[in-house]
Amino acid sequence: MFGMIRVAITFVFALMMSVTSVIGPASAKTPRSSLETKNAYACSVKKQMSLNPFPFLQHEGAHGSLVDLFGDGKMEFYDNGRDYWRNEGGTENLVYSKDKSILSQIETVKMVWLRKAAVADINNDGSDDLFLIAHGWDRPPFPGEKSLLLLSDGNRYKALDSGLGIGFWHSGAVGDLNNDGLADLLAVTTSKGSNTIAIQQKDGTFSKTTLALGFSSNDKRVVAAEIIDVDQDGNLDIVVSSAFGSKLTVLWGDGTGKFSKKSSVDAPRPFNHVVDINIGDFDGDGRKELVLLSTQGQDQGKSNFYKGYAVMLVSVSKRQIGKPKTIESNKNARWFPWIYSCDLNDNLKDEVFSFVGQRGLDGKKTGKPAFYYSKSK
């Protein structure tokens, strides 16, 4: 399984090297969740470069992630193979790196549809690993596929079955849910498979538990999920959203890996299909707010499924969450990017931003950033 397989590459501009000194090796400080890693890397890149500095970030809104392979402080980008939607048998995922020497050390993973790459030090060796969340061919009968782990192993990266089984996995995350110092997995699905948390054991295996969300049959399709310490109590929580009349639910963690208490709120129409979740302190008051990226998404399979987007803030007070408040919307955009959160201006106020360019309903780029929000004056 671990034979050397060709890794397809695209060369990256020399600008990539300039982020090395800012980010530093993964072992310097290991974030507790994949969302923290995502924001930290994106923040470092965004602070030094303008919109879409890397050619591959034009595809970033659908899949892929910045990652520090081998913990050397140099940024790579892990991505789905191009033209993945035309290959029912799967395409080889790509590693974009300026350092060509590492490419033969990374096992190529073949997937039909990589939905999300969650980056964290899963095996506790000081180097980034990837939880590759996949949902298979996106049309009936939605057969699903396996999600995989790409783990560092000395001077190599090897692919392993995550053990979650075949599912139409649509999102997930990595984080230490039971405060034992080991990274755990979260995977959610819109149909095939069960919403699952997988607690890592001391021997590196994972013990699976179905995530009880309490959704009705109309709300069961879960499209976004993150592991976040929402109430800032030191214990990681789980945040998920369901599709079509989207319901945002926070499962409050107590540090044991159990989630017996929850809070829910409906996203306002017409933007009701939450596809990405983040968190930050956007007004500098010391309290975090959840931030949601939502599409108009009225009907599955219809032309307006991904028409338009809105970004919303959700206030948090201890374990009370407020109603989502739209801070910006655009009904004339097609598709959308992932959103990132960090203090770009070093003024103790976080911003929300994306890398890719905005696309209109005709699919053409408008030349504008897909999203940027700041309360800074």
C-alpha atoms as one frame of an Amber mdcrd trajectory, in Angstrom:
protein
   0.000   0.000   0.000   2.810   2.333   0.846   4.824   1.931  -2.350   6.139
   5.074  -3.915   3.473   6.520  -6.197   3.931   9.510  -8.441   2.771  12.774
  -6.923   1.468  15.262  -9.457   2.921  18.721  -8.897   2.566  22.313  -9.903
   5.371  24.756  -9.149   4.583  27.589  -6.798   5.946  31.125  -6.948   8.971
  31.978  -4.827   6.682  34.114  -2.677   5.729  30.944  -0.826   9.122  30.877
   0.867   8.457  34.228   2.535   5.848  32.763   4.880   8.341  30.354   6.465
   9.729  32.639   9.143   6.294  33.853  10.209   4.558  30.517  10.566   7.374
  28.402  11.993   7.313  24.629  12.410   4.169  22.880  13.520   5.984  21.524
  16.571   6.530  25.041  17.955   2.915  25.249  19.068   0.369  22.573  18.307
  -3.157  24.011  17.957  -5.904  22.047  19.675  -8.113  21.849  16.600  -7.884
  21.794  12.823  -9.819  25.088  12.685  -7.082  26.822  14.699  -4.489  25.455
  12.270  -6.538  26.578   9.264  -6.869  30.128  10.590  -3.237  30.404  11.696
  -1.813  29.374   8.325  -4.255  31.457   6.297  -3.597  34.474   8.519   0.166
  34.251   8.022  -0.217  33.991   4.268  -2.814  36.756   4.018  -0.785  39.211
   6.106   2.102  39.068   3.664   0.377  38.713   0.332  -2.470  40.178  -1.679
  -5.555  38.427  -3.034  -4.880  34.980  -4.512  -1.050  35.007  -4.380  -0.778
  31.306  -5.230  -2.242  30.012  -8.488  -3.825  27.017  -6.786  -5.882  29.113
  -4.367  -8.343  29.782  -7.183  -9.671  26.285  -6.439  -9.531  26.625  -2.666
 -13.234  27.256  -2.176 -14.186  23.657  -2.885 -11.504  21.600  -1.159  -7.838
  21.582  -0.205  -5.830  23.247   2.538  -2.586  24.967   3.397  -0.376  22.544
   5.320   3.150  22.459   6.784   4.324  19.010   5.725   7.286  17.632   7.731
   7.024  20.492  10.246   9.737  22.606   8.616   7.753  25.846   8.521   7.343
  25.852   4.740   3.819  26.032   3.372   2.479  23.496   0.930  -1.047  23.137
  -0.420  -2.844  19.798  -0.479  -5.640  19.608  -3.011  -7.991  17.391  -4.976
  -6.898  16.399  -8.480  -8.083  18.709 -11.228 -11.164  17.673 -13.196 -12.184
  15.505 -10.251 -15.862  15.859 -11.183 -15.256  13.924 -14.406 -13.613  10.901
 -12.790 -15.972   8.480 -11.090 -13.023   6.224 -10.293 -11.180   8.985  -8.465
  -8.217  11.232  -9.200  -4.845  11.565  -7.551  -4.753  14.341  -4.988  -2.003
  16.863  -5.471   0.737  18.357  -3.342   1.812  21.824  -4.454   5.271  22.557
  -3.129   8.328  24.580  -4.043  10.517  21.866  -2.515  10.337  19.108  -5.125
  12.438  16.766  -3.000   9.585  16.001  -0.589   7.073  14.936  -3.220   8.297
  11.356  -3.551   7.979  11.000   0.227   4.223  11.596   0.234   1.944   8.755
  -0.742  -0.499   9.782  -3.427  -4.123   9.411  -2.387  -6.785   8.660  -4.955
 -10.280   9.956  -4.215 -13.415  10.647  -6.196 -14.285  13.835  -4.332 -12.237
  15.372  -1.532 -14.727  17.607   0.277 -12.422  18.971   2.970  -8.870  18.588
   4.254  -8.607  19.077   8.036  -5.024  19.737   9.144  -3.729  18.865  12.630
  -0.962  16.883  14.334  -3.021  13.711  14.593  -0.244  11.333  15.646   1.499
  13.732  18.040   4.913  13.740  16.358   5.219  17.493  15.781   4.338  17.436
  12.077   1.058  18.251  10.387  -1.203  15.396   9.313  -4.365  15.487   7.201
  -7.837  14.097   7.737  -9.127  13.799   4.169 -12.911  13.976   4.222 -14.515
  12.665   1.030 -18.053  12.102  -0.182 -17.693  10.261  -3.485 -19.563  10.913
  -6.709 -22.053  13.744  -6.226 -25.102  12.363  -7.988 -27.675   9.623  -7.339
 -27.397   7.086  -5.852 -24.672   8.978  -3.914 -22.545   5.887  -3.236 -20.134
   7.701  -0.934 -16.528   6.729  -0.270 -14.009   6.308   2.511 -12.330   9.213
   4.249  -8.614   8.732   4.857  -5.781   9.864   7.084  -2.469  11.017   5.638
  -0.033  10.684   8.543   3.602  11.633   8.920   5.885   8.645   9.503   9.477
   9.710   9.932  10.564  11.060   6.569   7.388   9.915   4.785   3.646  10.445
   4.711   1.464   7.343   4.506  -2.246   6.951   3.827  -4.436   5.032   6.259
  -8.112   4.164   6.360  -9.791   6.408   8.939 -12.047   3.517   9.965 -15.191
   5.602   9.526 -16.463   3.437   6.687 -18.098   4.527   3.451 -20.225   7.636
   3.753 -21.347  10.699   1.875 -19.075  12.616   4.238 -19.589  16.327   3.764
 -17.508  17.924   6.500 -15.546  17.242   9.641 -12.691  18.387  11.837  -9.910
  17.294  14.177  -9.570  18.218  17.860  -8.876  16.846  21.331 -12.446  16.279
  22.481 -11.667  14.523  25.786  -8.568  16.463  26.900  -6.240  13.453  26.868
  -3.666  15.056  24.584  -4.704  12.951  21.575  -6.434  14.256  18.462  -9.951
  12.977  17.776 -11.998  13.025  14.564 -15.397  14.427  13.669 -17.168  13.493
  10.430 -20.681  14.446   9.330 -22.784  13.304   6.409 -25.717  14.441   4.316
 -26.989  10.909   3.579 -24.998   7.650   3.587 -23.146   6.956   6.843 -23.725
   8.268  10.377 -22.527  11.502  11.956 -19.561  10.249  13.939 -16.922  11.185
  16.472 -13.876   8.924  16.658 -11.893   9.129  19.902  -8.221   8.294  19.536
  -6.874   5.586  21.839  -3.331   5.378  23.218  -2.417   2.773  20.601  -3.374
   5.150  17.781  -6.644   3.442  16.897  -9.996   5.226  17.007 -13.158   4.291
  18.890 -16.260   5.395  16.956 -19.455   6.812  18.455 -22.530   8.005  16.586
 -23.033  11.713  17.178 -26.558  12.242  18.520 -27.792  15.540  17.100 -31.510
  15.174  17.795 -32.411  16.525  14.358 -35.761  15.686  12.816 -35.905  13.851
   9.506 -36.218  17.204   7.732 -32.999  18.512   9.298 -30.788  15.434   9.230
 -28.552  16.445   6.299 -25.442  17.939   7.932 -23.259  19.987   5.600 -20.755
  21.776   7.855 -18.980  20.908  11.085 -16.144  22.272  13.206 -14.522  21.589
  16.559 -14.340  24.909  18.444 -14.165  26.037  22.059 -17.233  28.217  21.567
 -17.812  29.202  25.210 -14.069  29.564  25.952 -14.207  27.217  28.969 -11.155
  25.193  27.950 -13.207  22.292  26.572 -13.755  21.852  22.849 -17.317  21.944
  21.530 -18.830  20.652  18.293 -20.648  23.009  15.921 -22.726  21.604  13.052
 -25.276  22.901  10.560 -28.030  21.081   8.719 -29.289  21.807   5.204 -32.482
  23.381   3.857 -33.846  25.706   6.498 -30.456  25.372   8.113 -30.233  24.783
  11.835 -26.996  25.668  13.626 -26.331  23.449  16.651 -23.599  23.715  19.273
 -22.917  20.534  21.249 -21.274  21.692  24.442 -18.177  19.744  25.493 -17.286
  18.916  29.081 -13.786  17.594  28.372 -14.804  13.929  28.494 -15.740  13.425
  24.847 -19.428  13.345  25.779 -21.934  15.923  24.543 -25.140  15.853  26.552
 -26.107  19.539  26.296 -26.740  21.571  23.182 -28.054  24.879  21.867 -29.641
  25.442  18.450 -30.727  28.368  16.311 -32.182  28.653  12.813 -30.344  30.523
  10.074 -32.525  33.241   8.496 -33.915  32.884   4.983 -33.251  33.184   2.161
 -29.659  32.327   3.069 -30.313  29.058   4.834 -27.667  26.559   3.718 -24.665
  27.018   6.047 -21.557  25.600   4.388 -18.691  26.932   6.528 -18.267  27.839
  10.207 -15.593  29.864  11.990 -15.124  31.974  15.126 -13.429  35.220  16.145
 -13.614  38.411  18.200 -14.732  40.888  15.576 -15.498  43.915  17.755 -12.541
  43.606  20.129 -14.645  43.158  23.273 -12.845  39.977  24.326 -15.809  37.732
  23.513 -15.872  35.378  20.538 -18.629  35.263  17.942 -19.399  32.429  15.570
 -19.302  33.369  11.898 -21.309  31.462   9.284 -21.044  31.304   5.515 -24.425
  30.444   4.022 -25.812  30.050   0.512 -29.311  30.783  -0.713 -29.692  27.044
  -1.368 -33.455  26.643  -1.540 -33.773  23.341  -3.378 -31.345  20.511  -3.933
 -30.513  19.982  -7.576 -32.017  23.303  -8.653 -30.030  26.077 -10.298 -30.243
  28.260  -7.205 -28.694  25.678  -4.873 -25.448  27.669  -4.645 -26.810  31.004
  -5.832 -25.886  33.883  -3.581 -24.242  33.868  -0.192 -24.383  35.641   3.138
 -21.929  35.892   6.011 -23.536  35.997   9.451 -22.344  36.562  13.006 -23.765
  34.664  15.994 -23.180  36.145  19.449 -22.067  33.852  22.275 -22.548  34.522
  25.988 -21.341  31.599  28.041 -23.591  28.836  26.656 -26.204  31.105  25.120
 -26.070  31.700  21.367 -27.921  34.514  19.623 -29.789  34.677  16.347 -27.561
  34.883  13.263 -27.077  38.463  12.097 -26.216  39.027   8.443 -23.199  41.312
   8.029 -22.989  41.073   4.257 -24.821  39.256   1.478 -24.629  38.923  -2.276
 -27.445  37.329  -4.278 -25.557  37.695  -7.546 -22.594  35.478  -6.725 -22.108
  31.874  -7.809 -20.298  29.442  -5.492 -18.288  30.756  -2.570 -14.945  30.382
  -0.778 -13.986  29.002   2.589 -13.785  31.780   5.167 -10.909  32.460   7.552
 -10.737  34.491  10.733  -7.822  36.301  12.335  -6.552  39.711  13.415  -4.968
  40.863  10.158  -4.418  44.459  11.337  -2.994  43.623  14.798  -5.625  45.824
  16.451  -7.246  43.141  18.655 -10.188  42.830  16.242 -10.508  39.795  14.004
 -11.405  40.048  10.330 -13.218  37.539   8.104 -11.633  36.974   4.715 -11.242
  34.635   1.774  -8.540  34.162  -0.824 -10.307  33.457  -4.088 -11.921  35.882
  -6.494 -15.667  36.419  -6.628 -17.630  34.746  -9.415 -20.905  36.022 -10.820
 -23.926  33.917 -11.696 -22.399  33.375 -15.151 -19.400  31.696 -13.505 -16.975
  34.431 -14.542 -14.683  36.131 -12.037 -15.553  39.717 -11.201 -12.036  40.714
 -10.139 -13.177  41.336  -6.576 -12.308  39.374  -3.427 -15.064  36.897  -2.628
 -15.303  38.227   0.898 -13.654  40.570   3.401 -15.215  41.960   6.560 -13.767
  44.133   9.289 -15.182  46.348  12.030 -11.965  48.334  12.072 -12.245  52.014
  11.175
